[in-house]
């Protein structure tokens, strides 16, 4: 995946497009194991020097792993969002905005970067 994004970011920059966001696509053509491997290795995408987006909100990786329904996956979503933030994610695509905002606020305070 990294090689793909390196190639695409270079192509975009050569075409004069500099506002690029990387979305590694949790769940798209990936199984649960692939998604957790991607989560463990998110920080490697920092070498692209582009904002990193993560969308794991209520995904099957969460509810299948926990043996719950998508409607019950808010806590798992918050946990994975927090891990993503710790790995360098700067944009979260979510269903539950209030809860995600709270997680971001606490994370920023933890980092000492709250405003």
MMTF fields as JSON, N, C-alpha, C and O atoms, coordinates in Angstrom:
{
  "mmtfVersion": "1.0.0",
  "mmtfProducer": "UNKNOWN",
  "numBonds": 459,
  "numAtoms": 460,
  "numGroups": 115,
  "numChains": 1,
  "numModels": 1,
  "chainsPerModel": [1],
  "groupsPerChain": [115],
  "chainIdList": ["A"],
  "bondAtomList": [4, 2, 8, 6, 12, 10, 16, 14, 20, 18, 24, 22, 28, 26, 32, 30, 36, 34, 40, 38, 44, 42, 48, 46, 52, 50, 56, 54, 60, 58, 64, 62, 68, 66, 72, 70, 76, 74, 80, 78, 84, 82, 88, 86, 92, 90, 96, 94, 100, 98, 104, 102, 108, 106, 112, 110, 116, 114, 120, 118, 124, 122, 128, 126, 132, 130, 136, 134, 140, 138, 144, 142, 148, 146, 152, 150, 156, 154, 160, 158, 164, 162, 168, 166, 172, 170, 176, 174, 180, 178, 184, 182, 188, 186, 192, 190, 196, 194, 200, 198, 204, 202, 208, 206, 212, 210, 216, 214, 220, 218, 224, 222, 228, 226, 232, 230, 236, 234, 240, 238, 244, 242, 248, 246, 252, 250, 256, 254, 260, 258, 264, 262, 268, 266, 272, 270, 276, 274, 280, 278, 284, 282, 288, 286, 292, 290, 296, 294, 300, 298, 304, 302, 308, 306, 312, 310, 316, 314, 320, 318, 324, 322, 328, 326, 332, 330, 336, 334, 340, 338, 344, 342, 348, 346, 352, 350, 356, 354, 360, 358, 364, 362, 368, 366, 372, 370, 376, 374, 380, 378, 384, 382, 388, 386, 392, 390, 396, 394, 400, 398, 404, 402, 408, 406, 412, 410, 416, 414, 420, 418, 424, 422, 428, 426, 432, 430, 436, 434, 440, 438, 444, 442, 448, 446, 452, 450, 456, 454],
  "bondOrderList": [1, 1, 1, 1, 1, 1, 1, 1, 1, 1, 1, 1, 1, 1, 1, 1, 1, 1, 1, 1, 1, 1, 1, 1, 1, 1, 1, 1, 1, 1, 1, 1, 1, 1, 1, 1, 1, 1, 1, 1, 1, 1, 1, 1, 1, 1, 1, 1, 1, 1, 1, 1, 1, 1, 1, 1, 1, 1, 1, 1, 1, 1, 1, 1, 1, 1, 1, 1, 1, 1, 1, 1, 1, 1, 1, 1, 1, 1, 1, 1, 1, 1, 1, 1, 1, 1, 1, 1, 1, 1, 1, 1, 1, 1, 1, 1, 1, 1, 1, 1, 1, 1, 1, 1, 1, 1, 1, 1, 1, 1, 1, 1, 1, 1],
  "groupList": [{"groupName": "UNK", "atomNameList": ["N", "CA", "C", "O"], "elementList": ["N", "C", "C", "O"], "formalChargeList": [0, 0, 0, 0], "bondAtomList": [1, 0, 2, 1, 3, 2], "bondOrderList": [1, 1, 2], "singleLetterCode": "X", "chemCompType": "L-PEPTIDE LINKING"}],
  "groupTypeList": [0, 0, 0, 0, 0, 0, 0, 0, 0, 0, 0, 0, 0, 0, 0, 0, 0, 0, 0, 0, 0, 0, 0, 0, 0, 0, 0, 0, 0, 0, 0, 0, 0, 0, 0, 0, 0, 0, 0, 0, 0, 0, 0, 0, 0, 0, 0, 0, 0, 0, 0, 0, 0, 0, 0, 0, 0, 0, 0, 0, 0, 0, 0, 0, 0, 0, 0, 0, 0, 0, 0, 0, 0, 0, 0, 0, 0, 0, 0, 0, 0, 0, 0, 0, 0, 0, 0, 0, 0, 0, 0, 0, 0, 0, 0, 0, 0, 0, 0, 0, 0, 0, 0, 0, 0, 0, 0, 0, 0, 0, 0, 0, 0, 0, 0],
  "groupIdList": [1, 2, 3, 4, 5, 6, 7, 8, 9, 10, 11, 12, 13, 14, 15, 16, 17, 18, 19, 20, 21, 22, 23, 24, 25, 26, 27, 28, 29, 30, 31, 32, 33, 34, 35, 36, 37, 38, 39, 40, 41, 42, 43, 44, 45, 46, 47, 48, 49, 50, 51, 52, 53, 54, 55, 56, 57, 58, 59, 60, 61, 62, 63, 64, 65, 66, 67, 68, 69, 70, 71, 72, 73, 74, 75, 76, 77, 78, 79, 80, 81, 82, 83, 84, 85, 86, 87, 88, 89, 90, 91, 92, 93, 94, 95, 96, 97, 98, 99, 100, 101, 102, 103, 104, 105, 106, 107, 108, 109, 110, 111, 112, 113, 114, 115],
  "secStructList": [7, 2, 2, 2, 2, 2, 2, 2, 2, 2, 2, 2, 2, 2, 6, 6, 7, 7, 7, 7, 3, 3, 3, 7, 7, 6, 6, 6, 6, 7, 7, 2, 2, 2, 2, 2, 2, 2, 2, 2, 6, 4, 4, 4, 4, 4, 4, 4, 7, 1, 3, 3, 3, 3, 7, 7, 6, 6, 7, 2, 2, 2, 2, 2, 2, 2, 6, 7, 7, 4, 4, 4, 7, 2, 2, 2, 2, 2, 2, 2, 2, 2, 2, 2, 2, 2, 6, 6, 7, 7, 3, 3, 7, 7, 1, 7, 2, 2, 2, 2, 2, 2, 2, 2, 2, 2, 2, 2, 2, 2, 2, 6, 7, 7, 7],
  "xCoordList": [0.819, 0.0, 0.862, 0.561, 1.929, 2.785, 3.366, 3.384, 3.84, 4.392, 3.341, 3.655, 2.117, 1.02, 0.836, 0.743, 0.785, 0.563, 1.755, 1.571, 2.96, 4.145, 4.028, 4.24, 3.692, 3.547, 2.457, 2.67, 1.297, 0.169, 0.433, 0.094, 1.03, 1.339, 2.332, 2.187, 3.338, 4.297, 3.618, 3.914, 2.709, 1.974, 1.133, 1.089, 0.478, -0.352, 0.488, 0.111, 1.619, 2.492, 3.023, 3.099, 3.391, 3.86, 2.766, 3.053, 1.515, 0.377, -0.029, -0.999, 0.719, 0.438, -0.59, -1.044, -0.959, -1.929, -1.151, -0.463, -1.272, -0.497, -1.339, -0.805, -2.645, -3.53, -4.023, -5.074, -3.248, -3.523, -3.754, -2.995, -4.797, -5.105, -5.004, -5.528, -4.34, -4.176, -5.248, -5.365, -6.022, -7.018, -6.687, -6.967, -6.098, -5.706, -6.89, -6.693, -8.1, -9.293, -9.539, -9.581, -9.7, -10.047, -11.31, -12.31, -11.263, -12.429, -12.577, -13.27, -11.966, -12.132, -11.177, -9.978, -11.704, -10.905, -9.961, -8.973, -10.261, -9.396, -10.22, -11.391, -9.602, -10.28, -9.886, -9.119, -10.406, -10.146, -8.651, -8.139, -7.96, -6.514, -5.777, -4.876, -6.163, -5.547, -5.77, -4.863, -6.991, -7.299, -6.475, -6.004, -6.299, -5.478, -4.001, -3.279, -3.552, -2.17, -1.986, -0.98, -2.954, -2.907, -2.881, -2.105, -3.714, -3.758, -2.407, -1.921, -1.808, -0.503, 0.577, 1.527, 0.438, 1.485, 1.13, 1.801, 0.109, -0.321, 0.781, 0.856, 1.626, 2.636, 3.611, 4.272, 3.71, 4.622, 4.194, 5.024, 2.889, 2.39, 2.861, 2.681, 3.456, 3.975, 5.027, 5.203, 5.726, 6.776, 6.206, 6.944, 4.9, 4.268, 4.06, 3.803, 4.172, 4.009, 2.672, 2.595, 1.615, 0.248, -0.624, -0.317, -1.704, -2.628, -3.16, -3.402, -3.333, -3.806, -5.227, -5.502, -6.115, -7.518, -7.783, -7.261, -8.608, -8.977, -10.485, -11.08, -11.102, -12.534, -12.827, -12.975, -12.912, -13.214, -14.55, -14.921, -15.257, -16.482, -17.474, -18.003, -17.71, -18.71, -18.48, -19.425, -17.236, -16.926, -16.972, -16.891, -17.104, -17.234, -16.011, -16.124, -14.844, -13.655, -13.909, -13.443, -14.64, -14.934, -16.007, -15.784, -17.162, -18.266, -18.098, -18.586, -17.421, -17.168, -16.134, -16.269, -15.108, -14.084, -14.687, -14.335, -15.595, -16.197, -17.453, -17.95, -17.97, -19.183, -20.416, -21.267, -20.499, -21.617, -22.192, -21.763, -23.157, -23.715, -23.025, -22.328, -23.236, -22.681, -23.214, -22.49, -24.47, -25.06, -24.395, -24.476, -23.748, -23.089, -21.584, -20.875, -21.1, -19.658, -19.046, -17.909, -19.763, -19.218, -17.953, -16.967, -17.957, -16.776, -15.563, -14.469, -15.757, -14.667, -14.173, -12.973, -15.112, -14.741, -13.853, -12.835, -14.236, -13.453, -12.055, -11.076, -11.965, -10.654, -9.777, -8.628, -10.311, -9.499, -9.185, -8.098, -10.131, -9.836, -8.678, -7.797, -8.677, -7.601, -6.265, -5.251, -6.258, -5.027, -4.557, -3.372, -5.5, -5.156, -4.536, -3.537, -5.127, -4.566, -3.146, -2.274, -2.917, -1.577, -0.585, 0.619, -1.086, -0.232, -0.073, 0.59, -0.672, -0.46, -1.652, -1.524, -2.796, -3.988, -4.379, -4.359, -4.733, -5.134, -6.585, -7.115, -7.227, -8.631, -9.366, -8.957, -10.449, -11.284, -12.605, -13.272, -12.981, -14.299, -15.183, -14.916, -16.237, -17.002, -18.503, -18.972, -19.241, -20.693, -21.086, -22.081, -20.303, -20.624, -19.696, -18.646, -20.092, -19.23, -18.909, -17.745, -19.894, -19.672, -18.635, -17.709, -18.794, -17.878, -16.48, -15.486, -16.401, -15.089, -14.403, -13.197, -15.167, -14.608, -14.061, -12.997, -14.785, -14.311, -12.998, -12.078, -12.907, -11.67, -10.512, -9.406, -10.77, -9.725, -9.306, -8.114, -10.271, -9.961, -9.088, -8.104, -9.429, -8.631, -7.251, -6.257, -7.185, -5.894, -5.002, -3.819, -5.584, -4.793, -4.316, -3.195, -5.142, -4.728, -3.585, -2.613, -3.708, -2.653, -1.337, -0.279, -1.409, -0.208, 0.307, 1.448, -0.522, -0.128, -0.363, 0.268, -1.275, -1.507, -2.925, -3.375, -3.632, -5.022, -5.015, -4.12, -6.027, -6.089, -7.129, -7.31],
  "yCoordList": [-1.196, 0.0, 1.26, 2.233, 1.226, 2.406, 2.752, 3.918, 1.745, 1.992, 2.63, 3.547, 2.157, 2.713, 4.193, 5.023, 4.52, 5.914, 6.798, 7.954, 6.282, 7.056, 7.418, 8.57, 6.439, 6.658, 7.688, 8.62, 7.522, 8.421, 9.841, 10.804, 9.986, 11.325, 12.014, 13.202, 11.283, 11.868, 12.292, 13.364, 11.465, 11.811, 13.072, 13.949, 13.156, 14.319, 15.586, 16.636, 15.486, 16.648, 17.109, 18.309, 16.155, 16.514, 17.205, 18.028, 16.865, 17.48, 18.805, 19.432, 19.235, 20.51, 20.428, 21.456, 19.219, 19.038, 18.769, 17.756, 19.686, 19.564, 19.301, 18.905, 19.514, 19.257, 17.816, 17.539, 16.906, 15.478, 14.933, 15.223, 14.151, 13.461, 11.968, 11.473, 11.26, 9.813, 9.099, 9.31, 8.257, 7.405, 5.966, 5.54, 5.214, 3.843, 2.887, 1.733, 3.335, 2.559, 1.364, 0.232, 1.594, 0.494, -0.191, 0.468, -1.504, -2.286, -2.524, -3.462, -1.729, -1.874, -2.948, -2.705, -4.11, -5.226, -5.8, -6.451, -5.56, -6.04, -6.846, -6.549, -7.865, -8.604, -8.024, -7.064, -8.601, -8.079, -8.038, -7.042, -9.111, -9.174, -8.071, -7.428, -7.858, -6.79, -5.416, -4.585, -5.192, -3.894, -3.64, -2.525, -4.671, -4.484, -4.323, -3.588, -5.001, -4.808, -3.376, -2.73, -2.893, -1.51, -0.535, 0.421, -0.764, 0.096, 0.1, 1.154, -1.076, -1.164, -0.4, 0.097, -0.304, 0.288, 1.662, 2.129, 2.309, 3.608, 4.654, 5.464, 4.642, 5.699, 5.702, 6.711, 4.607, 4.571, 5.551, 6.013, 5.869, 6.788, 8.225, 9.075, 8.507, 9.854, 10.266, 11.457, 9.303, 9.646, 10.33, 10.973, 10.197, 10.842, 12.336, 13.074, 12.777, 14.188, 14.747, 15.873, 13.938, 14.337, 14.026, 13.111, 14.778, 14.427, 13.01, 12.578, 12.303, 10.923, 10.861, 11.328, 10.285, 10.14, 8.691, 7.762, 8.52, 7.167, 7.103, 7.968, 6.086, 5.879, 4.475, 3.562, 4.295, 2.975, 2.96, 1.951, 4.055, 4.215, 3.08, 2.914, 2.305, 1.218, 0.171, -0.487, 0.015, -0.959, -2.384, -2.616, -3.321, -4.729, -5.238, -6.161, -4.649, -5.037, -4.909, -5.73, -3.889, -3.658, -4.615, -5.373, -4.588, -5.357, -6.864, -7.623, -7.313, -8.755, -9.222, -10.301, -8.413, -8.764, -8.844, -9.724, -7.925, -7.869, -8.723, -8.904, -9.246, -10.054, -9.235, -9.68, -8.031, -7.124, -6.654, -7.108, -5.75, -5.179, -3.852, -3.287, -3.372, -2.068, -0.965, -0.026, -1.076, -0.062, -0.026, 0.979, -1.108, -1.187, -0.895, -1.067, -0.464, -0.362, 0.997, 1.252, 1.875, 3.208, 3.134, 3.798, 2.349, 2.27, 1.757, 2.308, 0.706, 0.182, 1.191, 1.296, 1.939, 2.997, 4.025, 4.438, 4.441, 5.44, 4.918, 5.657, 3.653, 3.063, 3.093, 3.531, 2.63, 2.601, 4.007, 4.246, 4.942, 6.333, 6.874, 7.555, 6.577, 7.048, 6.441, 7.139, 5.157, 4.526, 5.218, 5.508, 5.476, 6.172, 7.531, 7.889, 8.292, 9.597, 9.452, 10.261, 8.435, 8.201, 7.808, 8.016, 7.244, 6.809, 7.887, 7.653, 9.067, 10.167, 10.553, 11.421, 9.939, 10.316, 11.74, 12.104, 12.541, 13.919, 14.205, 15.268, 13.26, 13.423, 12.126, 11.055, 12.227, 11.065, 11.203, 12.232, 10.176, 10.127, 9.292, 8.112, 9.914, 9.271, 9.393, 10.202, 8.579, 8.687, 9.489, 10.214, 9.352, 9.929, 11.101, 10.943, 12.279, 13.451, 13.892, 14.151, 13.982, 14.441, 13.564, 14.073, 12.265, 11.346, 11.404, 11.333, 11.531, 11.646, 12.939, 12.961, 14.007, 15.297, 15.211, 15.756, 14.53, 14.339, 13.554, 13.899, 12.507, 11.724, 12.586, 12.51, 13.411, 14.3, 15.31, 15.564, 15.892, 16.878, 16.256, 16.864, 15.065, 14.394, 14.029, 14.153, 13.585, 13.256, 14.482, 14.43, 15.588, 16.818, 17.293, 17.786, 17.151, 17.53, 16.618, 17.084, 15.339, 14.367, 14.764, 14.693, 15.189, 15.601, 16.952, 17.314, 17.701, 19.041, 20.05, 21.107, 19.73, 20.616, 21.16, 21.654, 21.078, 21.576, 23.091, 23.765, 23.61, 25.066, 25.683, 26.901],
  "zCoordList": [0.0, 0.0, 0.0, -0.691, 0.778, 0.864, -0.499, -0.894, -1.214, -2.553, -3.465, -4.223, -3.396, -4.192, -3.872, -4.776, -2.571, -2.185, -2.535, -2.915, -2.415, -2.823, -4.301, -4.682, -5.125, -6.561, -6.85, -7.626, -6.231, -6.497, -6.003, -6.692, -4.824, -4.314, -5.239, -5.529, -5.705, -6.653, -7.948, -8.476, -8.469, -9.688, -9.472, -10.335, -8.338, -8.036, -7.918, -8.438, -7.236, -7.088, -8.443, -8.706, -9.305, -10.649, -11.457, -12.327, -11.164, -11.863, -11.222, -11.648, -10.191, -9.546, -8.425, -7.924, -8.03, -6.939, -5.654, -5.527, -4.716, -3.487, -2.255, -1.218, -2.345, -1.208, -1.292, -1.869, -0.71, -0.798, 0.602, 1.527, 0.747, 2.004, 1.739, 0.741, 2.619, 2.476, 3.297, 4.504, 2.628, 3.28, 2.908, 1.787, 3.83, 3.497, 3.339, 2.959, 3.618, 3.311, 4.194, 3.711, 5.469, 6.366, 5.872, 5.585, 5.773, 5.4, 3.913, 3.518, 3.085, 1.643, 1.115, 0.974, 0.83, 0.335, 1.378, 1.037, 2.642, 3.718, 4.708, 4.943, 5.285, 6.34, 7.697, 7.765, 8.763, 10.106, 10.394, 10.905, 10.067, 10.309, 9.542, 10.082, 8.286, 7.478, 8.117, 8.162, 8.61, 9.217, 10.473, 10.692, 11.3, 12.504, 12.151, 12.826, 11.106, 10.648, 10.149, 10.445, 9.4, 8.922, 10.09, 10.083, 11.082, 12.267, 12.988, 13.398, 13.139, 13.807, 13.051, 13.657, 11.738, 10.901, 10.332, 9.412, 10.847, 10.321, 10.302, 9.378, 11.304, 11.408, 10.235, 9.992, 9.515, 8.365, 7.27, 6.487, 7.216, 6.195, 6.424, 5.551, 7.576, 7.845, 6.823, 6.567, 6.24, 5.272, 4.035, 3.289, 3.81, 2.662, 2.873, 1.922, 4.124, 4.49, 4.015, 3.524, 4.168, 3.846, 5.063, 5.828, 5.244, 6.328, 6.114, 4.987, 7.227, 7.185, 7.728, 8.833, 6.947, 7.317, 7.702, 7.087, 8.733, 9.147, 9.315, 9.958, 8.741, 8.88, 9.347, 8.534, 10.657, 11.219, 11.955, 12.555, 11.91, 12.68, 12.44, 11.341, 13.495, 13.499, 12.407, 11.972, 11.967, 10.912, 11.46, 12.666, 10.535, 10.922, 11.676, 12.483, 11.423, 12.184, 13.682, 14.472, 14.058, 15.476, 15.959, 16.903, 15.324, 15.89, 15.733, 16.57, 14.685, 14.562, 15.58, 16.157, 15.798, 16.794, 18.187, 18.973, 18.492, 19.835, 19.97, 21.081, 18.879, 18.931, 19.295, 20.065, 18.727, 19.001, 17.672, 16.612, 17.726, 16.5, 16.194, 17.036, 14.974, 14.582, 15.486, 15.816, 15.885, 16.768, 18.144, 18.85, 18.517, 19.824, 19.748, 20.739, 18.603, 18.361, 18.665, 18.269, 19.355, 19.64, 20.484, 20.165, 21.545, 22.405, 21.631, 21.75, 20.841, 20.026, 19.01, 18.757, 18.423, 17.48, 18.162, 17.607, 19.368, 20.108, 20.423, 20.327, 20.797, 21.089, 19.837, 19.895, 18.712, 17.489, 16.981, 16.454, 17.136, 16.767, 17.6, 17.074, 18.878, 19.758, 19.354, 19.316, 19.054, 18.574, 17.29, 17.126, 16.388, 15.15, 15.401, 14.777, 16.317, 16.666, 17.191, 16.873, 17.983, 18.531, 17.438, 17.587, 16.346, 15.231, 14.158, 13.148, 14.361, 13.429, 12.571, 11.708, 12.781, 12.031, 12.406, 13.582, 11.409, 11.692, 11.308, 11.631, 10.621, 10.237, 10.538, 10.091, 11.295, 11.587, 10.84, 10.94, 10.096, 9.467, 10.395, 10.618, 10.933, 11.997, 11.786, 10.986, 12.515, 12.605, 13.845, 13.838, 14.896, 16.211, 16.483, 17.105, 16.012, 16.035, 17.462, 17.769, 18.329, 19.707, 20.412, 21.044, 20.301, 20.978, 20.375, 21.098, 19.063, 18.421, 18.827, 19.073, 18.896, 19.322, 20.745, 21.041, 21.616, 22.991, 23.003, 23.745, 22.19, 22.118, 21.625, 22.158, 20.6, 20.066, 21.123, 21.296, 21.834, 22.878, 23.957, 24.378, 24.407, 25.441, 24.911, 25.627, 23.672, 23.078, 22.982, 23.316, 22.522, 22.407, 23.772, 23.899, 24.778, 26.143, 26.603, 27.198, 26.328, 26.661, 26.01, 26.635, 24.734, 24.005, 24.474, 24.188, 25.19, 25.61, 24.509, 24.486, 23.585, 22.446, 22.417, 21.383, 23.53, 23.54, 23.429, 23.938, 22.755, 22.587, 23.472, 23.454]
}
